[in-house]
Structure formats: C-alpha cells, structure tokens
Amino acid sequence: MSATTGLDATSDSQRTGARLWPWLGVLASALLLHLYARGGWFWLLGFVVWVPWILSLGRLTRWSQVCLSGVAMAVGYALAATHWFAPAFGDYVGIHPAIALLILMVLAPLLQAQVLVFVLLRHRFVNRMPWLPAALLSALAWVGAEWLVPKLLGDTFGHGLQAASWLRQAADLAGVSGLTLILVLINLAIAEALKQVRSDRRQALQAVSIAAVIGIVWTGYGYWRLLEVRSLQAMPAQSVRVGLVQANITKLEAMRAERGAYAVIRHLLDTHYAMSAHAVQQQGAEALLWSETIYPTTFGSPKSDDGAALDQEIMQFVRDVNVPLVMGTYDRDAAGEYNSAAFLEPERGLLGHYRKTYPFPLTEYVPSWLDGERFRKLLPWTGSWREGDGARALPLRTSDGREINVVPLICLDDVHPQLAIDGARLGAQALIGLSNDSWFTEYRQGARLHLAVASFRSVETRLPQLRVTANGYSAIVDESGEIIAQTDMDQQAVLVGEVPIRSPEPTVMVRWGDWLGRVAAWIVGLTLLAPVLGRIRMRLDAWAGSPKHESPMAWSATVYLLRPSARILVLVLHACAALGLLWIAIRMLWTDGLQVNTLHQVHLFLASVAVPMLLAHGILLWNRYQARFEGEQLLMTRGATHIEIEPSRIQSLQVFRMPRPYAAVALTFDSGQVWSHHICVHDPVAFSEGVRAHGGAASWQSDSMQRAAEQASRRAGSWHRWLDAPWLQYGLWPLLMSLPAFRLNQVITFGGTFGEWQTFGPGAWFLGLLIWWVAWAIGISLLGGALRGFSDALTWLLGRWRLAAARSDANLIQWLRRAVFYLGVPIWLAIRVLGA
C-alpha cells in the first residue's frame, strides 16, 4: 500500500510539473525581457530572452495549448517591456492606471501580435520540416507580422540593441527588423541546442555552430561598418552649429485653465526667446530648434489679431538673432489643421511648413470613417488634426551662406523608417526631430524607448540627427546611431551641437526602402499557401507543356551534339552574360539609378549580355539533331547527316552541366572508349532509361552523377516550352511591355504616337523604339534573373532539407515565378501609368 502511494505521489508531482513548465517558461522569458528592455549592458540578454519560452513550447502538443501560451507570452511581453505605457496613457486621457493596465493586458495579443503569429506558425512548421528551415520561417513570421500589424510606438525586439555599437550597424541593411530577425533566429538555435544536447549531440552542435557563425558575421559587419563611419566623420567638412531649446514647460492644459491661453503662449515664447538668445550669443548657435507644438496655434495663417501680432513678434526675434529657426506649431488649409514644423529665416521669412505625417491615432487624429459625434462623445480627448503629405526636405541656411538640407520628423514620425528614408532620397543631409514627450515625465522608460527608436533612423540612413523635446530627452545622434549628447528628463536646458554638411552614400535601406517586413510576409504567406496551391498543381501540369513521360522504347527528342570544348564555350558565354547582367545591376543599384536609361547601359547590355547569349544559342543551333531509337540503334539526324550508335555498346554515362534546360551526357562504351561528343538532352534520366530499354547498361558512373542527372530531370520537368523560352521572356515580352511606355513618351514629347517619325523621320522613330526595347529588356532580364535565382535556391533548399513534397513542389515554385514575371510586370506598369 505504501509503495503504491509513493508511486502515485511521484506521478502526481510529474503531472504538476508538466502543467507548470509552460507557465514557468513564459514567466522566465518575461523577466529576462524586462531586464533587456532596461537598456545598457542588458542588451546581452537579447540572445537568450526567448529560450525558456521556446523550450517550454516543446512540451505542448495541442493547438489550444500553443495558442494559450502565445497569448500568455504576448501579455507578458506587454507587461515586461511596455508596462509604463498604461499609466502614462491613463494620465493623458484621465482614466485610473489600474483600468489602463487592464486594457493593455486585454489588447496585448493585438499590440504584440507577432508573438501569437510566431508561436502558431512555429508549431505548424516544426512538425513538418527540420529545425533550421522551421526556425528561419518562424523568425520571418515574427518580422512579417510586425510589418502587417505595425506597433503603436514602432518598437520591435531589435531596439534593445541600441547600446550595442557594433551590432546595431546592421540596421543599414534591413532596418531594426533585421536585428529582430537575427536575435529571434539565434534564440531558436540556442533553444534547439539545449533541447538536443543529450539526445542528439550532432544536431545540438550544428545549432550552436549556426548561432556562432551568425553572431561572428554580424559582429564583423558591424565592426567594419563602424570603422567606415568613423573614417567618414574624420574627414574635414563644413558644419552648422545648432541649438536645441528644451524649455521644460509642461501641463499646458492646467496652465491654460488657470492663466488663460494668451498668458500661456506669452510664457512659452518669452522663455524660448531668452534661452535661444543665450544659445546664439553665448554658445555660438547658428540655427535654432524648438520642440513640437511649442507655439500652440497656427503660424502664418493667424486666427485673430493677437495671433497675427505674435507671428510678427516671432519673425522679428528671428531677424534680431539673425539665425534660422525651426519651431513646432500648427498649419491649416481648407481640409483642416495640421501639427507642423515651421521653417523661418531672417531674410526670407517663412520658408514653409512640414506637416506631421503620422499624428498619434485617437488622440491627435481620427480617421474620417471612424469620426463622428457619437465617437467624440465616447472619447472626448480625441484631436482633429489631419495627416500630412509625407517627407519634405528643407534647408537650414546660416547668415554666411552655408546650407544644410534637413528632413523634419515630428514625434511619431520618427518611429516609421520609410519617412526618414524618403527624406534621405530627397537629398537630406541631416534629420531633425521635434517631439513632446511630456506625458512620459513620470515614466522615463517610455521617453528612453522613443529616443532609442529614433536613433535607429540615423543608422538606417547614415544621417546625423538633432532631436529636441519639450522636457527630455533632447539629443544629438551621429551617423552610427551613437547618442553623443543628451539632456535629462524634466530639465530646462540648451543643447548645442555641430552638424557636418555632407551627403553620405545611400545605404541598402535608402535604396530599397524598409523591405524586410514585406519580403518576410510574402515568403511565409507563400509557404502557407503551398499546400493549397499544390492541390491545383495537377491541373496546371496538364497545361504545363512539360515533356511527356513516354515509354523508354519510344524515346525521341531534340538534342545537341557538342564536343567538350564547345560545351565549355557555351557555358563560358552564358557565364559572361550572367556577369554582365550582374555588373549592370550593381551599377544601377550604386551609381546609375534604378530608372535611368542611358545609351551606355544599352551598349553595355548588348555587348556583355545579348552578344554572348546569341553566340551561345548559335553554337547550339549549329549542332542540333533529332534523336530517336530505331530498331537496335540510337539514330541522330540533321539533314543528310546520320549518326548511329548501338545502345548495347554503351557501358556507362556521365552527366555535365549545361545552360537550362539541358544537361550534357557523355557516353562510355564497353571498350572503355569515351565518345568524342556530348549529347545535350532535355531529360538525362529518360535518355538513360531509353538506352537500357534497348540493351545498354547505361549506369551512371557514380552516385553523385546519378543525383545530378535526377536534379537535371527535375529542372526539365518544371520547364515550360513556351513561357520559359528565352525569345519570349527576354525578346518579345520586353518589346510588348515597352510599347505603352514608348507611346506615352512619344505623345508627351512629340504630340502623337508617330510624332518623332513625322518630325525626324522613320530612322529616329525606330531608334527610339529600339532604345526603349533594350531598356525594358535590361529590366526584364534583371527581374527574370533574380526570380530564377530565388526559385532555384528555394527548390535546392527544399531538396536539401529532404521535404516530402520537394520534388512535386518544384513545379509549383516555377509557376509562382512565372506568375510574378508575366502578371507582376504589367500590373506594376498599370499602377505607375494610372498613378501618374
């Protein structure tokens, strides 16, 4: 009886531990996340924050358990990293902090939707594929979800690396989302290593090695990039000395109720006048920045006589100190009012306004479809500002003629990477931020997060940043994202810093935009759609035009007979064309621009891509034969030329690479002699089966040869004889796409489709058409090459990971490629034309 009771007690304790373990994992990760969010050297915890939670997920088998764990972790994330937001928001709108905290917890699965998406998709992937592709897709799902459901404050896990000077430099490649992706992937690798350390040490070592390699490459890139930035900073350049005025005047609504609106504005202006004059006269400031809405009424379009007098007073102050001023104020037009930054100069007066692009939702701005009397009764604190028109680059000019172009970002604008990127594309040489973080006065972690998020805009664009706030933290951020000077919270201060006048080379982020989130969402979406699309694959295959699987006895095909030297020459010509296309792509990305069509590009394309491809195609056509089995002979004919080979004499086969969709097969006879020509066939496996069916041994010389032949046959099976034909893809299709653009150019430039013909003759008209055709051929070739490379890499990875559906999904991948190629281009063109 006692032994049975002891066993029951042990079993009960094990069941209790099994039930508690998932919750302990959530709790441990939440505690680590809380420390990580504090910043400083706690960034090191970013590599292991999610490890306890991920390990606990391994014990969950049912979808309901996984979903519940995801919801719990989302709540834990919200409480651990953004707990301060609830009371800060509660103070702003006038609700009790406990109620605000409860609202935060209820909304956590939406506010931290990436956690729920991650855990659900990871559970799906981990049961269907090896751990590495599952980990990669899970990490992509994380950043893809953050792109689809943007955070209110723009925060992501990677922002915790602000203090990691080397690691944060990689944000110029893929933004902070890229840092998040790497951190999540390393967490998954470490969790896998710990999970397998006893049962499968080889896989554990593989996981640790992958995490280590990622970390080493990441750190190496950051170190090199930081050296480049420091060397750029060491180069002599003119600069502008800018003063940031942090007046520390808050709680304006209470002041208005007590003293009146005009008295509050008077106090604000007098304080800023005094601090600004000190910055100019005592600290040598050559330009001034005042924080967001520091002049809380419209400037340049006054609503009253008092407003007009104050406008003139501010302009007179700018003339007196003889420096330009950027101040936070309001602007208005027929559509409504805007939160704006006004640019003032001593001589020219008001240069213009930048209107805040992203007003804070449901406090500063309400979408028109949601706005109404009932809504405003329910949420009386909501504002009525309108959304601005996007990035705008404006100049800061000193009295001696120096000028620096800046792009303003107001408060929530600086959490959106694309806005700073658009400004950099407009020629901005620095970022200026105007913010009012006074609602974070009692919750400084929120103001610190806002500064950290804003600092990454400098890393992504490699532009220095001046950020002025009402009461902290104002800061000067250099091109590496380093916060080189800052004020304290709840402090009255003037911060003066030098901003160099230089234009850096565009980063990957500036050239490509905030690309990672949307790419990740597409990859994960297509992966999830693959089973659905697979169901229609058989219907597509019926029209695929792929080679029919004939009986080996009846095999026949078009082949090319090439000597080994000719085969190598064809490969070299194709390699030259690929390198030429790659060189054009590099030039377009780094020097020429993506939409610049020059005669130099045309000549380069014709010489390095078109000519080698035509020569290679000519060699193949010159050696083209029709092959079939006739009786006991392999017969190959071309006109009057007949070549006969006895299949029974073929002892073994070798396969060699050829340009798609062919493979070269070398024959070795029973005498040991290797035939002088290689037979380039579409499907080497079908050819070998035909040889065996007619009495030949036709075995592959090695296992690697057999795998290569099978891979070539898989490629052949996904080849469409019409849609994949080079003459259609890179000849006729670019011509068809160029015709609407060419006609539009003719109409705009010459007044009609044949305007150039009538003005300069048919030669000029056809030359123009040729240039447009070749220009489109360049773009289409680049797109086709990129799509082909991506689809081939994905097919190879599926085969490498030995997924069950790898072979059948290769055809599906090619159909997706064709859909993007043949449908995406005209859709893009239509959007561009209709948008214009």
QUIKA-V24433 format. One record per residue. N is the residue number from 1. SS is DSSP state (hx for helix, st for strand, lp for the rest). Layout:
BEGIN
n:N ss:SS
n:N ss:SS
END
This chain:
BEGIN
n:1 ss:lp
n:2 ss:hx
n:3 ss:hx
n:4 ss:hx
n:5 ss:hx
n:6 ss:hx
n:7 ss:hx
n:8 ss:hx
n:9 ss:hx
n:10 ss:hx
n:11 ss:hx
n:12 ss:hx
n:13 ss:hx
n:14 ss:hx
n:15 ss:hx
n:16 ss:hx
n:17 ss:hx
n:18 ss:hx
n:19 ss:hx
n:20 ss:hx
n:21 ss:hx
n:22 ss:hx
n:23 ss:hx
n:24 ss:hx
n:25 ss:hx
n:26 ss:hx
n:27 ss:hx
n:28 ss:hx
n:29 ss:hx
n:30 ss:hx
n:31 ss:hx
n:32 ss:hx
n:33 ss:hx
n:34 ss:hx
n:35 ss:hx
n:36 ss:hx
n:37 ss:lp
n:38 ss:lp
n:39 ss:lp
n:40 ss:hx
n:41 ss:hx
n:42 ss:hx
n:43 ss:hx
n:44 ss:hx
n:45 ss:hx
n:46 ss:hx
n:47 ss:hx
n:48 ss:lp
n:49 ss:lp
n:50 ss:lp
n:51 ss:hx
n:52 ss:hx
n:53 ss:hx
n:54 ss:hx
n:55 ss:hx
n:56 ss:hx
n:57 ss:hx
n:58 ss:lp
n:59 ss:lp
n:60 ss:lp
n:61 ss:lp
n:62 ss:lp
n:63 ss:hx
n:64 ss:hx
n:65 ss:hx
n:66 ss:hx
n:67 ss:hx
n:68 ss:hx
n:69 ss:hx
n:70 ss:hx
n:71 ss:hx
n:72 ss:hx
n:73 ss:hx
n:74 ss:hx
n:75 ss:hx
n:76 ss:hx
n:77 ss:hx
n:78 ss:hx
n:79 ss:hx
n:80 ss:hx
n:81 ss:hx
n:82 ss:hx
n:83 ss:hx
n:84 ss:hx
n:85 ss:hx
n:86 ss:hx
n:87 ss:hx
n:88 ss:hx
n:89 ss:hx
n:90 ss:hx
n:91 ss:hx
n:92 ss:hx
n:93 ss:hx
n:94 ss:lp
n:95 ss:lp
n:96 ss:lp
n:97 ss:hx
n:98 ss:hx
n:99 ss:hx
n:100 ss:hx
n:101 ss:hx
n:102 ss:hx
n:103 ss:hx
n:104 ss:hx
n:105 ss:hx
n:106 ss:hx
n:107 ss:hx
n:108 ss:hx
n:109 ss:hx
n:110 ss:hx
n:111 ss:hx
n:112 ss:lp
n:113 ss:hx
n:114 ss:hx
n:115 ss:hx
n:116 ss:hx
n:117 ss:hx
n:118 ss:hx
n:119 ss:hx
n:120 ss:hx
n:121 ss:hx
n:122 ss:hx
n:123 ss:hx
n:124 ss:hx
n:125 ss:hx
n:126 ss:hx
n:127 ss:lp
n:128 ss:lp
n:129 ss:lp
n:130 ss:lp
n:131 ss:hx
n:132 ss:hx
n:133 ss:hx
n:134 ss:hx
n:135 ss:hx
n:136 ss:hx
n:137 ss:hx
n:138 ss:hx
n:139 ss:hx
n:140 ss:hx
n:141 ss:hx
n:142 ss:hx
n:143 ss:hx
n:144 ss:hx
n:145 ss:hx
n:146 ss:hx
n:147 ss:hx
n:148 ss:hx
n:149 ss:lp
n:150 ss:lp
n:151 ss:lp
n:152 ss:lp
n:153 ss:lp
n:154 ss:lp
n:155 ss:lp
n:156 ss:lp
n:157 ss:hx
n:158 ss:hx
n:159 ss:hx
n:160 ss:hx
n:161 ss:hx
n:162 ss:hx
n:163 ss:hx
n:164 ss:lp
n:165 ss:lp
n:166 ss:lp
n:167 ss:hx
n:168 ss:hx
n:169 ss:hx
n:170 ss:hx
n:171 ss:hx
n:172 ss:hx
n:173 ss:hx
n:174 ss:hx
n:175 ss:hx
n:176 ss:hx
n:177 ss:hx
n:178 ss:hx
n:179 ss:hx
n:180 ss:hx
n:181 ss:hx
n:182 ss:hx
n:183 ss:hx
n:184 ss:hx
n:185 ss:hx
n:186 ss:hx
n:187 ss:hx
n:188 ss:hx
n:189 ss:hx
n:190 ss:hx
n:191 ss:hx
n:192 ss:hx
n:193 ss:hx
n:194 ss:hx
n:195 ss:hx
n:196 ss:hx
n:197 ss:lp
n:198 ss:lp
n:199 ss:lp
n:200 ss:lp
n:201 ss:hx
n:202 ss:hx
n:203 ss:hx
n:204 ss:hx
n:205 ss:hx
n:206 ss:hx
n:207 ss:hx
n:208 ss:hx
n:209 ss:hx
n:210 ss:hx
n:211 ss:hx
n:212 ss:hx
n:213 ss:hx
n:214 ss:hx
n:215 ss:hx
n:216 ss:hx
n:217 ss:hx
n:218 ss:hx
n:219 ss:hx
n:220 ss:hx
n:221 ss:hx
n:222 ss:hx
n:223 ss:hx
n:224 ss:hx
n:225 ss:hx
n:226 ss:hx
n:227 ss:hx
n:228 ss:hx
n:229 ss:hx
n:230 ss:hx
n:231 ss:hx
n:232 ss:hx
n:233 ss:hx
n:234 ss:hx
n:235 ss:lp
n:236 ss:lp
n:237 ss:lp
n:238 ss:lp
n:239 ss:st
n:240 ss:st
n:241 ss:st
n:242 ss:st
n:243 ss:st
n:244 ss:st
n:245 ss:st
n:246 ss:st
n:247 ss:lp
n:248 ss:lp
n:249 ss:lp
n:250 ss:lp
n:251 ss:lp
n:252 ss:hx
n:253 ss:hx
n:254 ss:hx
n:255 ss:hx
n:256 ss:hx
n:257 ss:hx
n:258 ss:hx
n:259 ss:hx
n:260 ss:lp
n:261 ss:hx
n:262 ss:hx
n:263 ss:hx
n:264 ss:hx
n:265 ss:hx
n:266 ss:hx
n:267 ss:hx
n:268 ss:hx
n:269 ss:hx
n:270 ss:hx
n:271 ss:hx
n:272 ss:hx
n:273 ss:hx
n:274 ss:hx
n:275 ss:hx
n:276 ss:hx
n:277 ss:hx
n:278 ss:hx
n:279 ss:hx
n:280 ss:hx
n:281 ss:hx
n:282 ss:hx
n:283 ss:hx
n:284 ss:lp
n:285 ss:lp
n:286 ss:lp
n:287 ss:st
n:288 ss:st
n:289 ss:st
n:290 ss:st
n:291 ss:lp
n:292 ss:lp
n:293 ss:lp
n:294 ss:lp
n:295 ss:lp
n:296 ss:lp
n:297 ss:lp
n:298 ss:st
n:299 ss:lp
n:300 ss:lp
n:301 ss:lp
n:302 ss:lp
n:303 ss:lp
n:304 ss:lp
n:305 ss:hx
n:306 ss:hx
n:307 ss:hx
n:308 ss:hx
n:309 ss:hx
n:310 ss:hx
n:311 ss:hx
n:312 ss:hx
n:313 ss:hx
n:314 ss:hx
n:315 ss:hx
n:316 ss:hx
n:317 ss:hx
n:318 ss:hx
n:319 ss:hx
n:320 ss:hx
n:321 ss:hx
n:322 ss:lp
n:323 ss:lp
n:324 ss:st
n:325 ss:st
n:326 ss:st
n:327 ss:st
n:328 ss:st
n:329 ss:st
n:330 ss:st
n:331 ss:st
n:332 ss:st
n:333 ss:st
n:334 ss:lp
n:335 ss:lp
n:336 ss:st
n:337 ss:st
n:338 ss:st
n:339 ss:st
n:340 ss:st
n:341 ss:st
n:342 ss:st
n:343 ss:st
n:344 ss:st
n:345 ss:st
n:346 ss:lp
n:347 ss:lp
n:348 ss:lp
n:349 ss:st
n:350 ss:st
n:351 ss:st
n:352 ss:st
n:353 ss:st
n:354 ss:st
n:355 ss:st
n:356 ss:lp
n:357 ss:lp
n:358 ss:lp
n:359 ss:lp
n:360 ss:lp
n:361 ss:st
n:362 ss:lp
n:363 ss:lp
n:364 ss:lp
n:365 ss:st
n:366 ss:lp
n:367 ss:lp
n:368 ss:lp
n:369 ss:lp
n:370 ss:lp
n:371 ss:lp
n:372 ss:lp
n:373 ss:hx
n:374 ss:hx
n:375 ss:hx
n:376 ss:hx
n:377 ss:hx
n:378 ss:hx
n:379 ss:lp
n:380 ss:lp
n:381 ss:lp
n:382 ss:lp
n:383 ss:lp
n:384 ss:lp
n:385 ss:lp
n:386 ss:lp
n:387 ss:lp
n:388 ss:lp
n:389 ss:lp
n:390 ss:lp
n:391 ss:lp
n:392 ss:lp
n:393 ss:st
n:394 ss:st
n:395 ss:st
n:396 ss:st
n:397 ss:st
n:398 ss:lp
n:399 ss:lp
n:400 ss:lp
n:401 ss:lp
n:402 ss:lp
n:403 ss:st
n:404 ss:st
n:405 ss:st
n:406 ss:st
n:407 ss:st
n:408 ss:st
n:409 ss:st
n:410 ss:st
n:411 ss:hx
n:412 ss:hx
n:413 ss:hx
n:414 ss:hx
n:415 ss:hx
n:416 ss:lp
n:417 ss:hx
n:418 ss:hx
n:419 ss:hx
n:420 ss:hx
n:421 ss:hx
n:422 ss:hx
n:423 ss:hx
n:424 ss:hx
n:425 ss:hx
n:426 ss:lp
n:427 ss:lp
n:428 ss:lp
n:429 ss:lp
n:430 ss:st
n:431 ss:st
n:432 ss:st
n:433 ss:st
n:434 ss:st
n:435 ss:st
n:436 ss:lp
n:437 ss:lp
n:438 ss:hx
n:439 ss:hx
n:440 ss:hx
n:441 ss:lp
n:442 ss:lp
n:443 ss:lp
n:444 ss:hx
n:445 ss:hx
n:446 ss:hx
n:447 ss:hx
n:448 ss:hx
n:449 ss:hx
n:450 ss:hx
n:451 ss:hx
n:452 ss:hx
n:453 ss:hx
n:454 ss:hx
n:455 ss:hx
n:456 ss:hx
n:457 ss:hx
n:458 ss:hx
n:459 ss:hx
n:460 ss:hx
n:461 ss:hx
n:462 ss:lp
n:463 ss:lp
n:464 ss:st
n:465 ss:st
n:466 ss:st
n:467 ss:st
n:468 ss:st
n:469 ss:st
n:470 ss:lp
n:471 ss:lp
n:472 ss:lp
n:473 ss:lp
n:474 ss:lp
n:475 ss:st
n:476 ss:st
n:477 ss:st
n:478 ss:lp
n:479 ss:lp
n:480 ss:lp
n:481 ss:lp
n:482 ss:lp
n:483 ss:st
n:484 ss:st
n:485 ss:st
n:486 ss:st
n:487 ss:lp
n:488 ss:lp
n:489 ss:lp
n:490 ss:lp
n:491 ss:lp
n:492 ss:lp
n:493 ss:st
n:494 ss:st
n:495 ss:st
n:496 ss:st
n:497 ss:st
n:498 ss:st
n:499 ss:st
n:500 ss:st
n:501 ss:lp
n:502 ss:lp
n:503 ss:lp
n:504 ss:lp
n:505 ss:lp
n:506 ss:lp
n:507 ss:lp
n:508 ss:hx
n:509 ss:hx
n:510 ss:hx
n:511 ss:hx
n:512 ss:hx
n:513 ss:lp
n:514 ss:lp
n:515 ss:lp
n:516 ss:hx
n:517 ss:hx
n:518 ss:hx
n:519 ss:hx
n:520 ss:hx
n:521 ss:hx
n:522 ss:hx
n:523 ss:hx
n:524 ss:hx
n:525 ss:hx
n:526 ss:hx
n:527 ss:hx
n:528 ss:hx
n:529 ss:hx
n:530 ss:hx
n:531 ss:hx
n:532 ss:hx
n:533 ss:hx
n:534 ss:hx
n:535 ss:hx
n:536 ss:hx
n:537 ss:hx
n:538 ss:hx
n:539 ss:hx
n:540 ss:hx
n:541 ss:hx
n:542 ss:hx
n:543 ss:lp
n:544 ss:lp
n:545 ss:lp
n:546 ss:lp
n:547 ss:lp
n:548 ss:lp
n:549 ss:lp
n:550 ss:lp
n:551 ss:lp
n:552 ss:hx
n:553 ss:hx
n:554 ss:hx
n:555 ss:lp
n:556 ss:st
n:557 ss:st
n:558 ss:st
n:559 ss:st
n:560 ss:st
n:561 ss:st
n:562 ss:st
n:563 ss:st
n:564 ss:hx
n:565 ss:hx
n:566 ss:hx
n:567 ss:hx
n:568 ss:hx
n:569 ss:hx
n:570 ss:hx
n:571 ss:hx
n:572 ss:hx
n:573 ss:hx
n:574 ss:hx
n:575 ss:hx
n:576 ss:hx
n:577 ss:hx
n:578 ss:hx
n:579 ss:hx
n:580 ss:hx
n:581 ss:hx
n:582 ss:hx
n:583 ss:hx
n:584 ss:hx
n:585 ss:hx
n:586 ss:hx
n:587 ss:hx
n:588 ss:hx
n:589 ss:hx
n:590 ss:hx
n:591 ss:hx
n:592 ss:hx
n:593 ss:lp
n:594 ss:lp
n:595 ss:lp
n:596 ss:lp
n:597 ss:lp
n:598 ss:lp
n:599 ss:hx
n:600 ss:hx
n:601 ss:hx
n:602 ss:hx
n:603 ss:hx
n:604 ss:hx
n:605 ss:hx
n:606 ss:hx
n:607 ss:hx
n:608 ss:hx
n:609 ss:hx
n:610 ss:hx
n:611 ss:hx
n:612 ss:hx
n:613 ss:hx
n:614 ss:hx
n:615 ss:hx
n:616 ss:hx
n:617 ss:hx
n:618 ss:hx
n:619 ss:hx
n:620 ss:hx
n:621 ss:hx
n:622 ss:hx
n:623 ss:lp
n:624 ss:st
n:625 ss:st
n:626 ss:st
n:627 ss:st
n:628 ss:st
n:629 ss:st
n:630 ss:st
n:631 ss:lp
n:632 ss:lp
n:633 ss:st
n:634 ss:st
n:635 ss:st
n:636 ss:st
n:637 ss:st
n:638 ss:st
n:639 ss:lp
n:640 ss:lp
n:641 ss:st
n:642 ss:st
n:643 ss:st
n:644 ss:st
n:645 ss:st
n:646 ss:lp
n:647 ss:hx
n:648 ss:hx
n:649 ss:hx
n:650 ss:st
n:651 ss:st
n:652 ss:st
n:653 ss:st
n:654 ss:st
n:655 ss:st
n:656 ss:st
n:657 ss:st
n:658 ss:lp
n:659 ss:lp
n:660 ss:lp
n:661 ss:lp
n:662 ss:lp
n:663 ss:st
n:664 ss:st
n:665 ss:st
n:666 ss:st
n:667 ss:st
n:668 ss:st
n:669 ss:st
n:670 ss:lp
n:671 ss:lp
n:672 ss:lp
n:673 ss:lp
n:674 ss:st
n:675 ss:st
n:676 ss:st
n:677 ss:st
n:678 ss:st
n:679 ss:st
n:680 ss:st
n:681 ss:st
n:682 ss:lp
n:683 ss:lp
n:684 ss:hx
n:685 ss:hx
n:686 ss:hx
n:687 ss:hx
n:688 ss:hx
n:689 ss:hx
n:690 ss:hx
n:691 ss:hx
n:692 ss:hx
n:693 ss:hx
n:694 ss:lp
n:695 ss:lp
n:696 ss:lp
n:697 ss:lp
n:698 ss:lp
n:699 ss:st
n:700 ss:st
n:701 ss:lp
n:702 ss:lp
n:703 ss:hx
n:704 ss:hx
n:705 ss:hx
n:706 ss:hx
n:707 ss:hx
n:708 ss:hx
n:709 ss:hx
n:710 ss:hx
n:711 ss:hx
n:712 ss:hx
n:713 ss:hx
n:714 ss:hx
n:715 ss:hx
n:716 ss:hx
n:717 ss:hx
n:718 ss:lp
n:719 ss:lp
n:720 ss:lp
n:721 ss:lp
n:722 ss:lp
n:723 ss:lp
n:724 ss:lp
n:725 ss:lp
n:726 ss:hx
n:727 ss:hx
n:728 ss:hx
n:729 ss:hx
n:730 ss:hx
n:731 ss:hx
n:732 ss:hx
n:733 ss:hx
n:734 ss:hx
n:735 ss:hx
n:736 ss:hx
n:737 ss:hx
n:738 ss:hx
n:739 ss:hx
n:740 ss:hx
n:741 ss:hx
n:742 ss:hx
n:743 ss:hx
n:744 ss:hx
n:745 ss:hx
n:746 ss:hx
n:747 ss:hx
n:748 ss:hx
n:749 ss:hx
n:750 ss:hx
n:751 ss:lp
n:752 ss:lp
n:753 ss:lp
n:754 ss:lp
n:755 ss:hx
n:756 ss:hx
n:757 ss:hx
n:758 ss:hx
n:759 ss:hx
n:760 ss:hx
n:761 ss:lp
n:762 ss:hx
n:763 ss:hx
n:764 ss:hx
n:765 ss:hx
n:766 ss:hx
n:767 ss:hx
n:768 ss:hx
n:769 ss:hx
n:770 ss:hx
n:771 ss:hx
n:772 ss:hx
n:773 ss:hx
n:774 ss:hx
n:775 ss:hx
n:776 ss:hx
n:777 ss:hx
n:778 ss:hx
n:779 ss:hx
n:780 ss:hx
n:781 ss:hx
n:782 ss:hx
n:783 ss:hx
n:784 ss:hx
n:785 ss:hx
n:786 ss:hx
n:787 ss:hx
n:788 ss:hx
n:789 ss:hx
n:790 ss:hx
n:791 ss:hx
n:792 ss:hx
n:793 ss:hx
n:794 ss:hx
n:795 ss:hx
n:796 ss:hx
n:797 ss:hx
n:798 ss:hx
n:799 ss:hx
n:800 ss:hx
n:801 ss:lp
n:802 ss:lp
n:803 ss:lp
n:804 ss:lp
n:805 ss:lp
n:806 ss:hx
n:807 ss:hx
n:808 ss:hx
n:809 ss:hx
n:810 ss:hx
n:811 ss:hx
n:812 ss:hx
n:813 ss:hx
n:814 ss:hx
n:815 ss:hx
n:816 ss:hx
n:817 ss:hx
n:818 ss:hx
n:819 ss:hx
n:820 ss:hx
n:821 ss:hx
n:822 ss:hx
n:823 ss:hx
n:824 ss:hx
n:825 ss:hx
n:826 ss:hx
n:827 ss:hx
n:828 ss:hx
n:829 ss:hx
n:830 ss:hx
n:831 ss:hx
n:832 ss:hx
n:833 ss:hx
n:834 ss:hx
n:835 ss:hx
n:836 ss:lp
END
